[in-house]
Amino acid sequence: MEAINAKYVSQKISKTRWRPVSHSSLQPPEIFATGSWDNEDNRISIWSIGSNGSTGMEDGFEGDPQLLCEHKHDGDVLDLQFLDQNRIVTASSTGAVTIFRHHQNSQTISISQLWARAHHYPCDNAPCTGVVCSSPEIVTVGEDGRIIVFRADQEGVIRVIENADSSTIHAVTYLRTTEILTVNSIGQLKLWDFRQQSNSPSQILSLTGDRVPLHCVDRHPNQQHIVATGGQDGMLCVWDVRQGSTPFSLMEAHTAEMWEVHFHPTNPDHLFTCSEDGSLLHWETSSHSDMPSFLQGGRNSSMVSRSAMAPAGGNQSLISAWLSGDSSKGRLETTHMLPSQTLSVNSLDVLGPCLVCGTDGEAIFVNRQVLI
């Protein structure tokens, strides 16, 4: 078990995100944001794990996350992303999309822009369930089945795909600059190409058999055709969006809903998942071949891999460790990263050697020495 700092914060934490670190900086991240849910007054908060200010604090020891500032948030924070170093975008259960600005000189937060009821039903609000940013562009999805594109420098809405889905869209991420991926409550992964004026997805992939709701999605940072999803059954699914319409492999991960999945942004042989079952898993592939490693599958005592066969005539050297079930060429190891606990781990984020997660146990856990 790696050394972890726990901070109890008197609110259920729904989202945790590191502030981006500039590419030129070799320093690990120091600032992260959290959002809360299911509290009387929900908040977004900015925290520091930097050394300034943490010595001499009466209520904490060196390295404890220190609260820098916070702001009331209307509704549950259902997603939260940094737009840039100073701005944070939130998705609310009220259907609103909000840009908050962090003023670093005064350590205050203010609302910079608000799109109230961006997601809605005819007579009621519809929760905004997911947001992804590529400054200045912001894309949101919601329970209403809409996909909405905003720009941070414009008040209006840039584009709406009204009936993108007949079911709830649970999460969204970029596949490439002009393409996004969404996952929904009937086990579908959809690709959308914003270069096309069509309001239909360019591709639909889906789970076979039971239509298990998918809750989260992330794409491999270097091999963008590789996508990981997690859903209500706790399984980790790996997809190759270049071929096939079903997952390439399914791995037993958690005993309850998987809420988030994240490839490590600079070392994607490592992947992290968190769940309603109170666990946070670190997945690591170690490859013994010349293949790029994260598609190689494998087995251990807690995992079953049901990988599809490699495509006939496929270029084997390009099949990375996630997409091959041959455990002689590589293996996948999982490590539990939190002490045993029962309440849901709702969110995680990893950047450099640092990982942060938030729980329904009203705690934030920070690990600054993730072994990657």
Salt bridges, closest charged atoms under 4 A:
ASP38 OD2 - LYS12 NZ 2.67
ASP64 OD2 - LYS7 NZ 3.96
GLU70 OE2 - ARG43 NH1 3.39
ASP79 OD1 - ARG17 NH2 3.53
ASP84 OD2 - ARG87 NH2 2.77
ASP144 OD1 - HIS119 ND1 2.95
ASP144 OD2 - ARG146 NH1 2.75
ASP153 OD1 - ARG151 NE 3.18
GLU162 OE1 - ARG146 NE 2.77
ASP165 OD2 - LYS190 NZ 3.26
GLU179 OE1 - ARG176 NH1 3.00
ASP193 OD2 - ARG195 NH2 2.85
ASP240 OD2 - ARG242 NH2 3.08
GLU260 OE2 - LYS15 NZ 2.69
GLU260 OE2 - ARG17 NH2 3.14
GLU260 OE1 - HIS262 NE2 2.79
ASP277 OD2 - HIS254 ND1 3.46
ASP326 OD2 - LYS329 NZ 3.89
GLU333 OE2 - ARG331 NE 2.77
